[in-house]
Amino acid sequence: MPALYDVTVGHRRSQVLDDAFTHRMVLWLVDLDDLPSFPGIAFRGADHLGHPDRPIRENLDAFLAAEGRPRPARVLMLAHPRTLGYVFNPITLYWCHDADGALTAVVAEVHNTYGGRHHYLLDVDDAGRARVDKDFYVSPFFPVDGEYRMRVPEPAETLAATVVLRRPDEAGVLTTAFVATMRGRRRPATRAAVVRALLRHPLVTQRVSLAIRRRGIRLWARGLPVIARTPADVDPGLGQLAARGAESRV
C-alpha cells in the first residue's frame, strides 16, 4: 500500500545572507509499478523526468540505462502527485532495488520554478549519504557551482532527508551555503487518510510554489543579488536524457 508522510521542510541559507524558514506538507511514497488511483490525484510522466507521453517507470528505466545501470526490479518514489490539475516537486527521490530487495541506486530529481528539471544519480553508502557536483540552476541567488552532500536513507516509519549545498567562499574554500531538511512520519494512504490530508493541506503544491517565490522576493528586497540564468536552465529534462542516451551509444 502507498504511504503518506506528514512532513516538516526546513530551509536555511548561511552564505552572504542568513535566512531560514519552515513549512509543512504531505508527501507520498509509491511503488512505480503499482501507482495509486484516487479521484483528483495522479502521478504522470509529464510531471517528472523523460518523455511526457511515457510512464514515470519507463522514463526512469531509460535514464538509468543511459547511465549504464540495469533496470531495477522495484522503484519507490517520494513525491507530490498532481492534485486538482497542478503539481510542483522541488525534489523527487527514487529508491531503486534489485530482485533481492537490495538498494542499487538513488535518483534525485530536482525541479526549479522556471520549468526546468535535472536528475542526479546517487551512489549512497549504508547511511544513505552521497556527494555529487551541482550542475543545475535552482535558486536565482546561487550560481551553478559547488557540490551537494545528500543524506537520503529510504523512508520507513520516519522520513529524514537532508540536502546540503557547499560552495566556494571568498577564499575559494567549500563551505555550507544552504541546507534543506525533510522530517516526517508515515501512515498508510487509505482513502480516509488521503481525504484528511487534502483537507489539512489544501492546494499543497500550489502553496509550496508560492512560498518559494515569496521567499525569493523577500531575499531580493533584502539586497541579495540575483544570478542570471541561461536558456539551458529551463530545459525540462528531455535534452539531458537524450544527451546521455547518445553518449551511451558512442
JOURHU-V78990 format. One record per helix or strand of 3 or more residues. SS is the DSSP state (h for helix, s for strand). FROM is the first residue (numbers start at 1). TO is the last residue. Records with the same first field share a line. If there is no record, write none. Layout:
BEGIN
SS: FROM-TO ; FROM-TO
END
This chain:
BEGIN
s: 3-13 ; 19-31 ; 74-79 ; 91-97 ; 103-111 ; 117-122 ; 129-133 ; 147-152 ; 158-168 ; 174-188
h: 45-47 ; 56-66 ; 191-200 ; 204-221 ; 231-234 ; 238-249
END
